[in-house]
């Protein structure tokens, strides 16, 4: 079964489908085979839990035509290097025959289909060892470009907490502006409109 995929300079984002979400929840070995990846022993990534996994599954099942507006898997691909070695993209090395290869390093995506006024909310989570390497900025840029490719999307929201400086910087580097309080107490809301995105992308 084909999946929506976005390739960036260093990452591959794979949109969740009902089939993938079911495997993630019920059969981790099948999940790895379906994506052709390795997964960390600890799963899911930070800020995720069984409830969020079930939500992603439910959203994919209830909105099959809305693929992409739910969760995405963040994959660090394998790159061939000299001497028949494998560069997993994070400096790690392995032999050509190693099981797996590409590694799921987190999740990202949106919290549902565009609202009546064209708003979608984005978010992401990476395992700690893959933070601080620019992956968050790279994947959010890709998600933003993908979302604004849909004419229904007028603005993208990102919520975080004031003390989460790296998360705020990811949003700011992608052109998001602070717009006030968020839906969750104590959090702040950033937004990027289609018009602002057009300026950022010039």
Long-range contacts (C-beta under 8 A, 24 or more apart in sequence): 1-34, 3-67, 4-67, 4-68, 6-72, 6-142, 6-143, 6-146, 8-138, 8-139, 8-141, 8-142, 9-138, 10-76, 10-77, 10-89, 10-135, 10-138, 11-74, 11-75, 11-76, 11-77, 11-89, 11-135, 11-138, 11-139, 11-142, 12-75, 12-77, 12-102, 13-72, 13-73, 13-74, 13-75, 13-108, 13-139, 13-142, 13-143, 14-72, 14-73, 14-75, 15-67, 15-68, 15-70, 15-71, 15-72, 15-109, 16-56, 16-57, 16-59, 16-60, 16-67, 16-70, 16-71, 16-72, 16-73, 16-109, 17-60, 17-67, 18-57, 18-60, 18-61, 18-64, 20-60, 20-73, 21-53, 21-56, 21-57, 21-60, 21-61, 21-71, 22-57, 24-53, 24-56, 24-57, 25-50, 25-53, 25-54, 25-57, 32-100, 35-73, 35-75, 35-102, 35-104, 36-101, 36-102, 37-73, 37-75, 37-100, 37-101, 37-102, 37-103, 37-104, 38-99, 38-100, 38-101, 38-102, 38-103, 38-104, 39-103, 39-104, 40-103, 40-104, 40-105, 40-127, 42-127, 44-107, 45-105, 45-106, 45-107, 45-125, 45-126, 45-127, 46-125, 46-126, 46-127, 46-128, 47-123, 47-125, 48-107, 48-125, 56-109, 59-112, 63-112, 63-113, 66-112, 66-113, 68-110, 68-146, 69-109, 69-110, 69-112, 69-113, 69-114, 69-120, 69-147, 70-109, 70-110, 70-112, 71-107, 71-108, 71-109, 72-107, 72-108, 72-109, 72-143, 73-104, 73-107, 74-104, 74-105, 74-106, 74-107, 74-108, 74-124, 74-126, 74-135, 74-139, 75-102, 75-103, 75-104, 75-105, 76-102, 76-103, 76-104, 76-105, 76-130, 77-102, 78-102, 90-129, 90-130, 90-133, 105-130, 105-135, 106-130, 106-135, 108-139, 108-140, 108-143, 109-143, 110-143, 110-147, 114-150, 114-152, 114-153, 114-154, 117-154, 118-152, 118-153, 118-154, 118-155, 119-153, 119-154, 119-155, 119-156, 119-157, 120-147, 120-153, 120-155, 120-156, 120-157, 121-156, 121-157, 121-158, 121-159, 122-147, 122-156, 122-157, 122-158, 123-158, 123-159, 124-170, 131-166, 132-166, 136-166, 136-167, 136-170, 137-169, 137-170, 137-173, 137-174, 140-170, 140-171, 140-174, 141-174, 144-174, 144-175, 144-192, 144-197, 145-201, 148-194, 148-197, 153-194, 154-193, 154-194, 155-191, 155-192, 155-193, 155-194, 156-191, 156-192, 156-197, 157-189, 157-190, 157-191, 158-189, 158-190, 158-191, 158-192, 159-183, 159-184, 159-187, 159-188, 159-189, 159-190, 160-187, 160-188, 160-190, 161-186, 161-187, 161-188, 162-186, 162-188, 174-200, 175-199, 175-200
